Amino acid sequence: MADLTTTITESVTLNGSVRGSTNTLTTTGIVDVFERILTCTHSVVTTVAVFNSTPHGADGALDVENCKYFRVTNLSADQDMKVAFVTAATNYQVTVRAGGSHVLFQAENALIGEEDAAPAFPTLEDLVTVEVKPSASTDVQVELFAALV
């Protein structure tokens, strides 16, 4: 078993003063990791990760209960991409700009999409797939990293 250390640092010098902070989170008991870099073709939706209750429950699946960290990073130097985090019943989508990342710190009971501006904070759902579509007519390279207990 190993520890995963995740560090997020913001730093900007504004009017001669350094602003920002560093936050570190340690996730213990990591026994599996998943790393992948792939090219996502423009004008096409690419499923980049699949989750299931067991790794043998679906082809190439990550264990949803054991996934304690999931990062998707846009390796493009100048192109945005759309990322959809899909559950059995809903999804939410974000734009990840060139060089940016989106992080989830669990895949089980991790998310839900709602159709209004008043969050109900219902029971969250398990992640089922992560899908990517480049925003422009240029392919993007995507990096995935997952850590599982």
C-alpha positions in Angstrom: 0.0 0.0 0.0 1.1 3.5 -0.7 0.0 7.1 0.0 -1.1 9.5 -2.7 -0.2 13.1 -2.0 -2.2 15.7 -3.9 -0.9 19.3 -3.8 -2.8 22.3 -5.3 -0.9 25.6 -5.3 -2.1 29.0 -6.5 0.5 31.8 -6.7 0.2 35.2 -8.3 2.2 38.4 -7.7 -0.2 41.3 -7.8 1.1 44.9 -7.1 4.3 43.4 -5.6 2.5 41.1 -3.2 2.4 37.3 -3.5 -1.1 35.9 -3.2 -2.4 32.4 -3.1 -2.1 29.2 -1.1 -1.0 25.6 -1.1 -3.3 22.8 0.1 -2.1 19.2 0.4 -4.3 16.1 0.8 -2.9 12.6 1.5 -5.0 9.6 0.6 -3.7 6.4 2.3 -4.0 2.8 1.3 -3.5 3.2 -2.4 -3.0 -0.3 -4.1 -3.9 0.4 -7.7 -3.3 3.3 -10.2 -4.5 3.9 -13.7 -2.6 6.2 -16.1 -3.4 6.9 -19.7 -2.6 9.4 -22.4 -4.8 9.3 -25.5 -5.8 11.5 -28.4 -9.4 12.5 -28.6 -10.5 13.2 -32.1 -12.3 16.5 -32.9 -16.0 16.3 -33.6 -16.3 13.0 -31.8 -17.2 12.0 -28.3 -14.5 9.6 -26.8 -15.2 7.6 -23.7 -11.9 7.8 -21.8 -12.8 6.0 -18.6 -15.4 3.4 -17.5 -16.4 2.6 -13.9 -18.2 -0.4 -12.5 -18.8 -2.1 -9.1 -15.9 -4.5 -10.0 -13.1 -4.3 -12.5 -14.5 -7.4 -14.3 -18.0 -5.9 -14.4 -17.3 -4.0 -17.7 -14.5 -4.0 -20.2 -11.6 -1.9 -18.9 -13.6 -0.8 -15.8 -12.2 1.0 -12.7 -13.7 -0.1 -9.4 -16.1 2.7 -8.6 -16.1 2.1 -4.8 -12.3 2.0 -4.6 -11.5 5.0 -6.8 -10.5 7.8 -4.4 -8.8 10.1 -6.9 -9.5 10.8 -10.6 -7.9 13.5 -12.7 -8.4 14.4 -16.3 -6.0 16.8 -17.9 -6.1 18.6 -21.2 -2.6 18.4 -22.6 -3.3 20.7 -25.6 -1.3 23.9 -25.8 -4.2 25.9 -27.2 -7.5 24.0 -27.5 -10.3 23.6 -24.9 -12.2 20.4 -24.4 -15.6 19.5 -23.0 -15.6 16.7 -20.3 -18.8 14.9 -19.3 -19.0 13.0 -16.0 -21.8 10.5 -16.5 -23.9 8.5 -14.0 -26.6 6.0 -14.6 -29.3 8.7 -14.7 -27.6 12.1 -15.2 -24.3 13.9 -16.1 -22.5 17.2 -15.6 -20.2 18.8 -18.1 -17.3 21.2 -17.8 -14.9 22.9 -20.1 -11.3 22.2 -19.4 -9.1 24.8 -21.0 -5.7 24.0 -22.6 -3.3 22.8 -19.9 -6.1 22.6 -17.3 -7.3 19.7 -15.2 -10.6 18.6 -13.5 -10.3 16.4 -10.3 -12.7 14.2 -8.4 -11.7 12.8 -5.0 -14.0 9.8 -5.3 -16.1 8.1 -7.9 -18.8 6.5 -5.7 -21.6 8.8 -4.6 -19.7 11.6 -6.3 -22.0 13.7 -8.5 -25.4 14.5 -9.8 -26.7 16.9 -12.4 -29.8 19.1 -11.8 -31.9 21.1 -14.2 -32.5 24.2 -12.1 -30.5 26.8 -10.2 -31.6 25.6 -6.7 -29.4 22.8 -5.5 -31.5 20.2 -3.7 -28.4 18.3 -2.4 -30.0 14.9 -3.1 -28.1 11.6 -2.8 -25.2 11.7 -5.2 -24.7 9.0 -7.8 -21.8 6.8 -8.9 -19.6 7.8 -11.8 -20.2 5.4 -14.8 -18.2 7.0 -17.6 -16.0 10.0 -18.4 -16.4 11.3 -22.0 -14.4 13.9 -23.8 -15.1 16.1 -26.9 -12.6 18.7 -28.2 -14.2 22.1 -28.4 -12.7 23.0 -31.8 -11.9 21.2 -35.0 -8.5 20.1 -33.6 -7.7 16.8 -31.8 -6.6 17.1 -28.1 -4.4 14.8 -26.1 -5.9 13.9 -22.7 -4.1 12.5 -19.7 -6.0 10.4 -17.1 -4.8 9.4 -13.6 -6.7 7.4 -11.1 -5.7 6.1 -7.7 -7.7 3.3 -6.0 -7.6 1.7 -2.5 
